[in-house]
Amino acid sequence: MPPDIDVDVQAVRRLETAAKQVTSSLAALEGQLASAGDVPSGAFGHLPFASDMLRAKYAEQVGGGLELFAASQAAFGRVASALADTAEAYERTEQDLDSGFKAIQAGMPG
């Protein structure tokens, strides 16, 4: 017979909460990161072609960083959702088992 599985559902819920907090924190930082990409046209000097090229490369790097940042934010959101689903499944299973045992006990002569 396989061993019983003992799951600390509250620990799973705490992990869910932590993942949601990370997601919220990342969302709060997103605007600050986006503003880092807003550089004035003269920020890299006034050298013909070179200044515009540097500004474009900087914007490209910031844009790529924002994409990765958004992906990590979405990943933590998915982790939080999966942990919520997991905790709910364990809670339903525990309730179903409890109901089953109560039904068995009710059917047994006292």
Secondary structure, DSSP 8 states (H G I E B T S, - for coil): --------HHHHHHHHHHHHHHHHHHHHHHHHHHHHT---TTTT---TTHHHHHHHHHHHHHHHHHHHHHHHHHHHHHHHHHHHHHHHHHHHHHHHHHHHHHHHHHHS--
